[in-house]
Amino acid sequence: ACGANVAYDQFPSQNQLFYPSAKGDSMWYDPVFRVETIDGRNVWCKRHYRVRNEKVPGTFRFSVLDNGVTSDEFWTIVDVAEDLSWIVFHYAGAA
């Protein structure tokens, strides 16, 4: 994935995984990303977001507990390939 976001773009290696919930009424989003620590070590981190559909088609609410703080993000689909090989999201939110 790539983006133009000062938070997400700090991580040089990322993997984004989206998959449906068991009930099929929502999704999960599991990003895995590499962080370079202050002392130069590389550490792989992951998060487990719940993704809920909003009322307007193509809009979603992402939430995650991140280091003790709940993050609430609003995502919108901007564009997507017909074969679903790529997707562009816009998001806004804060912890």
Phi and psi in degrees as GROMACS dihedral restraints (atoms count N, CA, C in turn):
[ dihedral_restraints ]
;  ai    aj    ak    al  type     phi  dphi    fc
    3     4     5     6     1  -139.0    20    10
    4     5     6     7     1   162.7    20    10
    6     7     8     9     1  -165.2    20    10
    7     8     9    10     1  -175.7    20    10
    9    10    11    12     1  -129.8    20    10
   10    11    12    13     1    73.6    20    10
   12    13    14    15     1  -142.8    20    10
   13    14    15    16     1   125.6    20    10
   15    16    17    18     1   -63.1    20    10
   16    17    18    19     1   -26.8    20    10
   18    19    20    21     1   -79.7    20    10
   19    20    21    22     1   -56.0    20    10
   21    22    23    24     1   -66.5    20    10
   22    23    24    25     1   -34.6    20    10
   24    25    26    27     1   -73.5    20    10
   25    26    27    28     1    -3.0    20    10
   27    28    29    30     1   -75.9    20    10
   28    29    30    31     1   -11.2    20    10
   30    31    32    33     1  -108.4    20    10
   31    32    33    34     1   114.2    20    10
   33    34    35    36     1   -71.1    20    10
   34    35    36    37     1   -23.2    20    10
   36    37    38    39     1  -128.8    20    10
   37    38    39    40     1   122.5    20    10
   39    40    41    42     1  -138.7    20    10
   40    41    42    43     1   150.8    20    10
   42    43    44    45     1  -135.5    20    10
   43    44    45    46     1   127.4    20    10
   45    46    47    48     1  -111.5    20    10
   46    47    48    49     1   124.6    20    10
   48    49    50    51     1  -125.2    20    10
   49    50    51    52     1   123.3    20    10
   51    52    53    54     1  -113.7    20    10
   52    53    54    55     1   138.2    20    10
   54    55    56    57     1  -153.8    20    10
   55    56    57    58     1   152.8    20    10
   57    58    59    60     1   -71.6    20    10
   58    59    60    61     1   152.6    20    10
   60    61    62    63     1   -72.8    20    10
   61    62    63    64     1   164.3    20    10
   63    64    65    66     1   -61.3    20    10
   64    65    66    67     1   -35.7    20    10
   66    67    68    69     1   -79.5    20    10
   67    68    69    70     1   -18.3    20    10
   69    70    71    72     1    81.8    20    10
   70    71    72    73     1     6.0    20    10
   72    73    74    75     1   -98.5    20    10
   73    74    75    76     1    -0.1    20    10
   75    76    77    78     1  -157.3    20    10
   76    77    78    79     1  -172.7    20    10
   78    79    80    81     1  -132.6    20    10
   79    80    81    82     1   171.0    20    10
   81    82    83    84     1  -121.2    20    10
   82    83    84    85     1   148.0    20    10
   84    85    86    87     1  -128.5    20    10
   85    86    87    88     1   120.1    20    10
   87    88    89    90     1  -120.6    20    10
   88    89    90    91     1    92.6    20    10
   90    91    92    93     1   -81.1    20    10
   91    92    93    94     1   141.9    20    10
   93    94    95    96     1  -123.1    20    10
   94    95    96    97     1   130.3    20    10
   96    97    98    99     1  -146.1    20    10
   97    98    99   100     1   151.5    20    10
   99   100   101   102     1   -96.9    20    10
  100   101   102   103     1   131.4    20    10
  102   103   104   105     1  -116.4    20    10
  103   104   105   106     1   133.5    20    10
  105   106   107   108     1   -93.9    20    10
  106   107   108   109     1   119.8    20    10
  108   109   110   111     1   -76.6    20    10
  109   110   111   112     1   169.7    20    10
  111   112   113   114     1   -58.1    20    10
  112   113   114   115     1   -34.6    20    10
  114   115   116   117     1   -89.2    20    10
  115   116   117   118     1    12.0    20    10
  117   118   119   120     1    89.8    20    10
  118   119   120   121     1    -0.4    20    10
  120   121   122   123     1   -76.1    20    10
  121   122   123   124     1   152.3    20    10
  123   124   125   126     1  -102.4    20    10
  124   125   126   127     1   125.8    20    10
  126   127   128   129     1  -125.1    20    10
  127   128   129   130     1   132.4    20    10
  129   130   131   132     1   -91.0    20    10
  130   131   132   133     1   130.3    20    10
  132   133   134   135     1  -121.4    20    10
  133   134   135   136     1   157.6    20    10
  135   136   137   138     1  -144.3    20    10
  136   137   138   139     1   156.5    20    10
  138   139   140   141     1  -132.4    20    10
  139   140   141   142     1   161.9    20    10
  141   142   143   144     1  -132.5    20    10
  142   143   144   145     1    94.5    20    10
  144   145   146   147     1   -89.0    20    10
  145   146   147   148     1   141.0    20    10
  147   148   149   150     1   -90.8    20    10
  148   149   150   151     1   135.6    20    10
  150   151   152   153     1  -120.3    20    10
  151   152   153   154     1   119.2    20    10
  153   154   155   156     1  -113.1    20    10
  154   155   156   157     1   140.5    20    10
  156   157   158   159     1   -69.1    20    10
  157   158   159   160     1   139.1    20    10
  159   160   161   162     1   -92.0    20    10
  160   161   162   163     1   176.6    20    10
  162   163   164   165     1   -66.2    20    10
  163   164   165   166     1   -38.4    20    10
  165   166   167   168     1   -81.4    20    10
  166   167   168   169     1   126.4    20    10
  168   169   170   171     1   -54.6    20    10
  169   170   171   172     1   139.2    20    10
  171   172   173   174     1    84.3    20    10
  172   173   174   175     1     8.3    20    10
  174   175   176   177     1  -120.8    20    10
  175   176   177   178     1   144.9    20    10
  177   178   179   180     1  -143.2    20    10
  178   179   180   181     1   153.3    20    10
  180   181   182   183     1  -112.2    20    10
  181   182   183   184     1   119.5    20    10
  183   184   185   186     1  -104.6    20    10
  184   185   186   187     1   133.6    20    10
  186   187   188   189     1  -137.7    20    10
  187   188   189   190     1   144.8    20    10
  189   190   191   192     1  -154.4    20    10
  190   191   192   193     1   147.0    20    10
  192   193   194   195     1   -92.5    20    10
  193   194   195   196     1   114.5    20    10
  195   196   197   198     1  -121.8    20    10
  196   197   198   199     1   105.3    20    10
  198   199   200   201     1    53.9    20    10
  199   200   201   202     1    42.2    20    10
  201   202   203   204     1    86.7    20    10
  202   203   204   205     1    -1.4    20    10
  204   205   206   207     1  -117.6    20    10
  205   206   207   208     1   130.9    20    10
  207   208   209   210     1   -82.0    20    10
  208   209   210   211     1   127.7    20    10
  210   211   212   213     1  -102.9    20    10
  211   212   213   214     1   134.3    20    10
  213   214   215   216     1  -124.6    20    10
  214   215   216   217     1   114.2    20    10
  216   217   218   219     1  -123.6    20    10
  217   218   219   220     1   143.1    20    10
  219   220   221   222     1  -109.7    20    10
  220   221   222   223     1   120.0    20    10
  222   223   224   225     1  -114.6    20    10
  223   224   225   226     1   144.6    20    10
  225   226   227   228     1  -131.0    20    10
  226   227   228   229     1   137.1    20    10
  228   229   230   231     1   -75.2    20    10
  229   230   231   232     1   124.5    20    10
  231   232   233   234     1   -91.7    20    10
  232   233   234   235     1   -46.4    20    10
  234   235   236   237     1  -160.5    20    10
  235   236   237   238     1   159.1    20    10
  237   238   239   240     1  -152.6    20    10
  238   239   240   241     1   144.4    20    10
  240   241   242   243     1   -70.6    20    10
  241   242   243   244     1   145.7    20    10
  243   244   245   246     1   -57.4    20    10
  244   245   246   247     1   -34.4    20    10
  246   247   248   249     1   -89.4    20    10
  247   248   249   250     1     6.6    20    10
  249   250   251   252     1    63.2    20    10
  250   251   252   253     1    23.0    20    10
  252   253   254   255     1   -76.0    20    10
  253   254   255   256     1   -17.7    20    10
  255   256   257   258     1  -153.3    20    10
  256   257   258   259     1   159.1    20    10
  258   259   260   261     1  -148.3    20    10
  259   260   261   262     1   145.8    20    10
  261   262   263   264     1  -116.2    20    10
  262   263   264   265     1   124.7    20    10
  264   265   266   267     1  -111.6    20    10
  265   266   267   268     1   153.2    20    10
  267   268   269   270     1  -115.9    20    10
  268   269   270   271     1   138.5    20    10
  270   271   272   273     1  -138.3    20    10
  271   272   273   274     1   153.4    20    10
  273   274   275   276     1  -141.4    20    10
  274   275   276   277     1   142.6    20    10
  276   277   278   279     1   167.2    20    10
  277   278   279   280     1   174.2    20    10
  279   280   281   282     1  -156.2    20    10
  280   281   282   283     1   158.8    20    10
